Amino acid sequence: MPKLLNPVWNEAKDPKANRYTFREPSPTVRADVRTLVGYAPKELCVAVLGEKGAPLKTPRTIVVAGGRTSPVTLVVAEGQQLQFDNQDPFPHKLYDVGNKGLQPVEIAASKSRAWTPPGPGKYEIRDQLAPSIRSWIVVEPRAVAVAYPDRQGSFAVEVEAGKYTLQGYFSGEPVGKPLEVVVKPGPDEQFIKEAVVVGEAGGPNAEPGK
């Protein structure tokens, strides 16, 4: 996971962007702690892919707060409605890069906006009023469910019995290796023996799942 970094942070390093105010590093804080790293619970999405997915009957909520979205990458089935909830005390004007359907309409503080992506593909979401926002919606017709690993890399997901593929997604792209799993009719709780790899096998990006 440390090697997975939202590209918005690399954009911010550009001196011309005027996005950072640098201070003298504290000698009491280790250099590895000061390094920006990806945050698995909101940035690394594990998609459960089946023969055919179906949208949820209720909208999937994406929270906009603190200059980020939660989650950052989301994989949904075709036809899934999304709801952007602005929990900041100021407005946001989200849009999709490439103008595929999400127009830059202002979302006032404490208000929401619904949107259904028009079809399969990757949608990069940005904000005209907050350049730190850069997130992705992936419309995958086979998407059945998604999960987000905790800090230890564990996750849980509820699905019907059947054969599935677990695939990690980061910054709108599949990462690592797909893992084929079989969910039996019982028991209710079943563990995955193999790790869901989202980087080099055996390296720091290997994320175990449940």
Secondary structure, 3 states (H helix, E strand, C coil): CCCCCCHHHHHHCCHHHCCCCCCCCCCCCCHHHHCCCCCHHHHEEEEEECCCCCCCCCCEEEEEECCEEECCEEEECCCCCEEEEECCCCCEEEEECCCCCCCCEEECCCCEEEECCCCCEEEEEEECCCCCCEEEEEECCCEEEEECCCCCCCCCCCCCCEEEEEEEEECCEEEEEEEEEEECCCCCCCCCCCCEECCCCCCCCEECCC
